Amino acid sequence: MLGKLLLYIFVTMLVIWSMDAVNINKIFKKNKVMQARIFYFLLGISLIYLVTNFIMDLLTVSKIF
């Protein structure tokens, strides 16, 4: 359980760092700041969940963790 929590923390920092490189201003319409922020937040949460579960499944199948 502690391993999964630490993995969530590590992946969260990694996703925030990587999403900082994406310029989302060109994707959204003008004056739609709130929708862009909500989308960016949900995208980040989704990536954190998917990457963490992928790594946990990979470690479980390979019997490392």
Contacts in CASP RR format, 6 or more apart in sequence:
PFRMAT RR
TARGET T0000
AUTHOR 0000-0000-0000
METHOD contacts of the structure
MODEL  1
MLGKLLLYIFVTMLVIWSMDAVNINKIFKKNKVMQARIFYFLLGISLIYL
VTNFIMDLLTVSKIF
3 65 0 8 1.000
4 52 0 8 1.000
4 56 0 8 1.000
7 52 0 8 1.000
7 55 0 8 1.000
7 56 0 8 1.000
8 48 0 8 1.000
8 52 0 8 1.000
11 48 0 8 1.000
11 51 0 8 1.000
11 52 0 8 1.000
11 55 0 8 1.000
12 48 0 8 1.000
14 51 0 8 1.000
15 44 0 8 1.000
15 47 0 8 1.000
15 48 0 8 1.000
15 51 0 8 1.000
16 44 0 8 1.000
19 40 0 8 1.000
19 43 0 8 1.000
19 44 0 8 1.000
19 47 0 8 1.000
24 36 0 8 1.000
24 39 0 8 1.000
24 40 0 8 1.000
25 36 0 8 1.000
27 36 0 8 1.000
28 35 0 8 1.000
28 36 0 8 1.000
28 39 0 8 1.000
56 65 0 8 1.000
59 65 0 8 1.000
END
